[in-house]
Amino acid sequence: MTGADTFRDDLGASVVVALVALPLCVGVAVASGVPAELGIVTGVVGGLVTGWFRGSSLQVSGPAAGLTVLVYEALQEHGPRALGVLVLAAGLVQLGMGLLRLGRWFRAISVAVVHGMLAGIGLVLITGQLYAVGDVAAPGGTLEKIGALPGLLGRLDWAAVGLGAGTVLVTVGWRRMPARVRVVPGALAGVAAASAGAVLLHLPVHRVAVEGVWGAVAPPGPADLAVLAGTGAAGTVLALALIASAETLFSAAAVDRMHDGPRTDYDRELVAQGVGNSVCGLLGALPMTAVIVRSSANVEAGARTRASRVLHGGWLVLFAVFLPGLLRAVPLASLAGVLLHAGWKLVPGRAVAALWRTHRGEAVVLVVTAGAIVATNLFEGVLVGLGLAVAKAAWETSHVHVEQVREGEGLCLRVAGNASFLRLPKLLDVLDGLPGDRPVRLDLSGLRHMDHAWLTALEGWERQRTSKAPGPMAPGPMAPGHEGAT
C-alpha cells in the first residue's frame, strides 16, 4: 500500500474516531465534576501528544469512563485546584515505570481483578448516571446513591429521562443500521437526536455549559503542589497511575488481537501515557488512558498508522474551537445516557457466568473486587481484589499429600507437595491422630517446598513425641537420618 493510500485510510479513520471521542470527552468530564472543556483538552493531548509515540500504533487515548469515579473522589477530597497536580504526579509515575521497563509486569495482574475493577467502575458509573439522566442532584457516596434510589422516581424530570433513554436506544439500535449509515458512530447519533429534540421541543432541561476550551485550562501553580503533602494524596496518585496503566495495557492487548500490524511495546506505551498525563496535569485537565471504544473504532474504520490518532486530536480542536454552539445544545441527560451505556458494557455479566461454570474461585475474586469498589472506593477495592487473588493463588499452589504406610512394626508418614502454613492444619490433624505406641518415620523427600511454619511444627511434634516415647524413636525432620527435608 502506498503512502497516499495509507494517509487516505488514516484520514477517514481519524474523523470517525473524533466523532466517537467527542461525546465521550464531554460526558466523562461532566460526570467527573469538571468543566466539559477539560475533557476535550485531554482528548486533544491524547491525539496530538501521546499519538506520536510508537508504543501502540493504533490504540487511541483520551479521558476514560474507567477513571471517572477516581477523579470525582479526588476532587471531593482534595478540591478542583489539586487535579492538575495529581494528574501530573501520576504521569511522572507512569513515565518512571516505563523507563524502568515495568510495563510487562502489568500482564501478570489477575484478569479477574481487572474485570472486577471494570465491573465496579461500571456499577458506580451507572448508579451516578441514573440521577444525571433525570436532571436530579445525586447524593455524595455510592452507597448513599444506592440507598436513595427508591425515592428517585418522584424527583425525576421525565423530559430529561426521555432524552437519556432515547440516546441509549439509538446507541444500542444503531448497530442494526446499514453499513453506510454506521459510519456515523451510534453514540454521536444518539446525542445528536436528543439535542435536536430538546431544541425543537424547547425542553427545559439542563445542557452542557461550554465557553472556551483554552479558557478552561488552569495550569497548577507552585502553591498547588502542597496537596501532595496531604493525607491520601499519595494513594490517589498511585491509584491514578496504576489503574490508568492497567487499563491502557489491557486495552493494548485487546487491540493487538484486532489487527495484523506491529505489536505493542508495553514499556514504550507506558512512557507515552506518562508523557501525555504529565502534559494533561500541566494543563489542569483530566487524566487519560488508552480507551478500547475509540481504539476499536480506529481499527474498524481502517486506520493503518498512528497518523489517524494524531489527526483525531486535530479534529477535536476544530470541533471545540469552531463549533462550541453545537456543544451548548447537548442535554446533560443525553450524555448521561451515553455513560449509562458505557457503564453497562463495563459490567461483564457473561464473563461472570462463564467463570462460575469453569473457575469459581476467579468468579469470586471478580465479584468481591467489584463489590469492594462499590462499598469503599476504587483504590481500596482494587487492593482488596489483589489481596484476594494472591491468597487464592497461594492456597491453590500449596497442595500437600500426606500418606501413612506400614513399615514392619512402625509407620512411615510420607509428605509430598508444597508445605505452606495454609495447609498446616491438615498435617497437624494427621500428626495428632498417630498412635503413640509405635515408631514413626517421616519421609519428606516428596516436598518441593517447606516454609518456616511447617518446620517449626514438625520440630515441636518431634520433641513432644520423643519426651513421651518409652523407647527409641525414628529420626525426626531434623535428625541425621531423615529423608528429603527441604
N, C-alpha and C positions, 0 to 999 in steps of 0.2 A: 504494500500500500504506500502511495506517495505521501510526501509531506502535506500537499494540498488536501488530499483526501482525509488524512488524519485530522487536519485542522478543521475541516468541514464537519466531521463527526464530533469533534470536541466542542465546537461552537454550538451545534444543535443540542448536545447533551448539557452544556452549561446553562442554556436557557431553561431547560426542564428542571434542572437541579435548583436553580434560583427560584423558580415558581413553587417548587416543593418547600424550599427553605424559608421563604418569606413569611407565610402564616405561622410556621413553627417558631421562627425567631421572635416574632411579636408575641405569640401565645406563651412561650416559655418565659419571656421577660415579665409579662403581666402576672403570670402565676407565681413567679419568684418574688414579686413585690417591688420591682424596679421599673423605671420608665421603659416603654416599648422600644424606644430608640436604642437602648443599650443592647437589646437582643440583636438588632440589626448590626450594630458595631461589631459584636462578637462574630456574627456570620461573615462580615467583611474581612475581619482578621483571619478567620478560618480559611478564607479563599485566597486573599492577596498575600498573606504571610506564610501560614502553615502549608498552603497549597504548593509552594515552590519546593518543598523538601522532598527527598527521594525515598522516604521510609516506606510509604504505601502509595502506589501511583494513582489509584482510583477511588480510595475512600475519601469522603468529604467531611470536614469538621465544622462545628458551629455550636451554639447553645443547645443543650440536650435536656429532654424531659427527665432523664435519669438524675440530673443534678438539681432539679427544681426544689426538691424537698430540703436538701442540704443547704442550698443558698438561702432559702426562706428562713430556715432555723438560724443560720449565721447572722442574717440581718436582724432578726428578733433579739439575738443575744448581744451582738456587738455594734449594731447600728449601721445605717447606709454608708457612712463615710469609710467604714472598715472594709467594704467589699473589695476595693482595688488592692489594698494591702494584702488581704488574704489570698486573692487570686494570684497576685504577683509572687507571693511566697510559695504557693502551691506550684506555680510554673517553674520556679527555681528548683524545687524538689524534684519535679519531673525531669528537668534538664540534667540534674545531677545523677538521677537514676539511669538516664540514657547514656551519659558519658561513662558511668561505671559498668555499663553493659548488663543491667539488671532486667532488661525487657523480657528476655526469655523466661525468667522465673515466674512471670505472671501466668505462663501456661501451666504452672503447677498448682494454681488455685483450683480448689474443688469446683467442678461445674455446677454441682448442686447449690453451693454457696452463691455463685454468680446468678443462677436462675432465681434463687431465693431473694437475692438483693433486688433484682429487677422486678420480681413479683411484689415485694414490699413497697418499692417505689411506685409501682403501678397502683397498688391499693391506696396508698396515701394520696397519690395524684387524683384518683377517681373520687375519693372522699371529699377532697377540697373543691374539685370542679363541679360536684353536684350542687354546691352553693352558688358558684360563679355562673352556672348555666341558668340559674333563676334570678340573677341580679340580687343575691342576698349576701350580706356580710357574714363571713364564716367565723366560728369561734377560733380560739388560738391553736390548741394542740389537736393532734389526730384523734385521740380518744375522746376529747370534748366534741369534736365534729361528729364522730360516730354516735355519741350519746344524744346529740341534738337532732339527729336525723328524723326521729318520729314526729317532731314538731315542725319539720321543714315545709311540709305540704301547704300549711296555712299561710306561709310567708312568701311563696313563690310569685314572681312576676311571670304570668303564663305566656305573655307575648315573647319574653326573653326565652322561656323554655321552648316555645315553638321554633324559634330561630336556632337554638342549640341543637334540638332534636333533628330539625331539618338538615343541619350541617352534617350530623352523624349519618343520617340516612343517605344523603348524597355521597358522602365519602365512601360508605360501605357499598352502595349500589353502583358506584362509578365503574367498578371493575367489570360489570356486565355490559358496559357500553362498547360500541365498535372500536377497533384498534386506533383508527384515525382520531376519534374523539378522546381516547385515553391519553393522547399526547399531553393534554392539559391534566395536571395532577388532580386526583379526586378531592384532596383537602382544599386546594385552591378553588375548585368548582363549588364546593360546599360553602366556603366563606364568601365567595362572590355572590352566590344565590341568596344567602342570608343577608348580605349587605344591601343587595338590590331590593329585597323585600322590605327591609327596615326603612329604606329611603322612600320607596314608592308608597308604602302604607303609613309613613310618618309615625312610626312606632316610637314611643318614649322610652327607649332602652339605653343603657349605658354603652358608650362607644369608646374606641381606642383614642387616647389623648396623645397626639404626635405633634411636636413642634418642629424643631430642627435636630437632625441627627448629631451634628457636631456640637450643638449647644448642650446636648445631654452628657457629653464627655466631661468627666470630672477626675483628672489625674490626682492621685493621693499626694498629699504634702508631707514634709518631714514630721509634722506633729501627729499625722495619722499612723505613723509607724509604731506609736506607743501601744496600739492594740495588740501587737504581737507579744507584749509582756503580760497581757491579761490572762485571767483564768479561762481555760478552754480553747484559747486561740490556736495553740499548737495542735490540739486534737482536730480542730476544724481544718487547718492547713493540711495535716496528714490525710484526713478523710477525703478532702478535695483531690489531693494528688493521687492517692491510691485508687479511689473509685473512678476518677476520670481516666486513669491509666488502664485500669482493668477493662472498663467499657470500651476504650479505644482499641485495645489489643484483641479483645474478643470479637469486636466488630471487624478488625482486620482479618482475623481467621475466617470469618464468615464470608467476607468479600473475596478473599483469595479463592474460595471454592466456587465463586460465580464467574470467574474469567480465567483465561489461559495466559495472561501476561506475567510480568515479573512478580515474584512472591514478596511479601512484606519483610523488611528488615526491622525487627521489633525494637532494636536499640535506637536506630535512626528515627523511627516513628515516635519513640518517647522523647527524643531530642526535639523533634518538630513540634510535638504537643507542648513541651516545656517552653519553647520559644514563643509559641502562639499564646499560651496562657500568661506568660510574662508580659507580653505586649498588651493583652486584654487588661491585666492588672494595672499597667501604667496608664491606661485609658479610663480606668474605673468601670470597666464593662463586666459582663457575666463571664464565668469560666466556660471553656469549650471542651468537647470531646469529639472524636470521630463518631458519626451518627449513622446507624445502619439504614435508616429510612432514606436519607439523602444519598448514601453511598450506593445502595441497591438501585435507586433511581438513576444514578450516574452510569452504572454498568448497563442497566437495561436500556438506557437511551443511546447506547452505542459509543460511549467515551473510550478513547484509545490511550491517552496520555494524561499526565497531571495538568495539562493546559486547561482541561474542562473545569476543574475545581478552582483554578486561578480566575478564569473568566466568570465563573458564577459569583465570585466576590465582587467583580466589576459591575455585574448586573444588579446586585443588591444595592450598590452605591447609587446607581442610576434610579432605581425604584424609590429609594428613600429620599433622594435629593429632589427629584423632579415630580414625584407623584405622592407627596405627603397628604394631599386632599383625599385621595382614594383610601389611604390607610385610616383617616379620621372617620370614614363612613362605616368601618368594620365594627359590628356589635361585639362587645366582650363575651356575650353568651355564645356567639359563633366560635370564637377562639376556644372557649371552654369546651365546646363540642369536639373540636379538633383534639384537644388534650385528653378528653374522656376516651376518645377512640385510641389515642396513643397509649394511655394508661391501661386500657383493656388488653391491648396487644402485648403489653409487658407481663401480664399475668399468664403463666404457662400452664393452663388447665390440663391440656392434653399431655404435656410432659410429666406433670404430677401423676396422672393416671397411669401412664406407661411405666414410670419409675416404681409406682406402688406394686405393679404386677411383677417387675423383674428385680428391682433393688430397693426394697422397702427402707433400708437404712438411709439411702440417698434421698428418698422422698421425705423422710422425717427431717433431715438436715434442711432441705428446701423449705418445708412448711414452717419449721421453727425459726429459720432466718427471717422469712417474710413476717411472721407474727411478732418477732422481737423488734423489727423495724417499725411496725405499726404501733407497738406498745411503748417503745422508747424513742429512738431516733435512728437515723441511717448509720452513723458511725458505730454506736453501741450494738445495733442489731447485726451488723456485719461481723463485729468481733464475736458476738455470741455464735453466729453461724460458723465462723472459722474455728472457734474452740470446740464446738460440737463435731465438726468434721475431723479435727485432729484426734479427738477422743475416740471417735468411731474407727478411724484408721488404726489407732493403737490397739483397740480391742480386737479388731479383725486380724491383725498381724500377730497377736500374742496367743497363738494356738499352742496348747500343750496337751500331750497324750501321756497318761500315767497308766502303767500296766503292772500287775502283780503276777510273778511267775514263781512256782515252787522250785527250790534248789535243795534237794536232799531233805534235811530236817528244817531248813530255813526258807526264807523268802528272798526273792530279788525284785526290787522295785525299779522298773525301767521308766525313765522320764525322757521325752523327746519333744522337740519344737522350740518355741521362743518363750522363755520363762521370764515374764514381767510381773510386776506387782498386781496387775489386773487379774491374773489367773492364780494368784497366791492362795486365795480361799479354797480353790479346788484341791491343791496339794495338801493344805493343812487338814482338810476333811479326810483325805486318804491316810495321812500320817497318824491322825488321831484314832483311826479305825484299825491300825495294825495290831496284831496280837503281841502282848508283851513277854510271852514265854518262849519265843524262838528268835534266833538271829535274823537280822535283815541286812541285805546288801543293796546299796544304791548304785544303779548304773546310769550315769549321766552322759554317756557317750553320744546319745541322740540329740542332745541340746545344741542348738545353734547360737543361743544367747541366754545368759542368766544375769539378771540385774541384782543390785545390792540387797534388795528386799528379800529375794529368794535365798541368797547366800546366807544372810543373817538368820532367816527362819530355819534353814537346814542345819546350821551350826548349833542353834539353840535346841532343836529337836535331838541332835546327836548327843549334846551334853546331858540333856534331861534323860534320854534313854540309857546312856552309859551309867549315870548315877543310880538308876533303878535296877539295872540288869544284875543278876546274881553271878553271871559267868562272863566270859569274854564276848565282845561284840564284834560284828563285822565292821570293816573300815567305813567311816562316815564320809561326808563330802570333802573334808579337808585332810583325811588320813592319807598316808603314802600309797595305800593300795587301792584308792578309789579310781574309777574309770571315767575319763572324759569330762571332768568338770571344766567349765569354760568361764 
